[in-house]
Amino acid sequence: MDDMSDRLSLAAQRLNEYTVTPGVLGFIVFAVLGVAVWVLLKSMSRHLGRISVKDETKDEIEGTGEGAGEPEKAASAASGSSSA
């Protein structure tokens, strides 16, 4: 038991909060994660820029299109035209 406590005290003297650092490997891992996030954000931005929304849909979202506020009439008109 005495031998174990000697080893722990020796380890505590050699390793403290200032001697244990992430080192080069920690920096490389952190840098790779940063680059991966940057690439994903650029890709997401490019994909969101490619999305096209029809003008009719924009009008419905803004509430300025024809039939805005009357979804029942628009649905019945759409179903009536498809059955004819």
N, C-alpha and C positions, 0 to 999 in steps of 0.2 A: 504494500500500500504506500509506503514511504517513497518508493521508486516512482510511482505514478504521479504523486504530487510534485516531485522534483521535475519530472518531464513537463507537467502543465505549467509550472512557474517559469521554466526555461522557454517554453513556447510563448508564453505571455510576454516575456521580455523581448524576444526577437520580433514577434508579430504584434503590432498595435494598429490603431486606425490610420496612422500615417504611412505605414510600410505596406499595407495591403491596398492595392489599386487595381482597377479593371485592366490596365495595361493596353497594349496594342490590339489584342484580340477584341477587347471590349469596344475600343474606338472603331475598329473595322466593322463589327456587327452593327453598331449604332449608325455608322455612315451608310451601310448597305440598306438599313431600314429607312433612313431618310431619303435616299435616292428612290427606293421602291414607292414610297408615299408620293413623292414628287411625280414620278412617272404615272402612277394611278390617277392623280388629280388632273394631269394634262390629258390623259385618255378620257376621263369622265367629262372634262370640259369640251373636248372635241366631239364626243358622242352627243352631248346635250345640244351643241350647236347645230348638229345635223337634223335634229327633230323639227319637222315641219307640221304646223297645225293649220288646218283649213280655216279660211276666213269666217265661214259660218260658225264653226266651233268657237272661235274667238268672240264673235258677236253674242253667242249664247252665254258664254262665261261672263262677259261684261254686262249682259242683260239688255243689249241694244238691238238685237236681231229681231226679225219678224217672228211673231208668236212668242216672244219672251214672256215668261210668266204663265203661259198656257200650254203646259206639256201634254194635257189630255187631248186637246185638239190636234196638236202636231202628231201625236201617236196614232190617233184615229185616222188622220189624213194619210199618214204613211202606210198604215195597214190597208186602207181602202184602195190606195193606188197600186199596191202590190197584188191584190186579189183580182183586179180588173184586167 
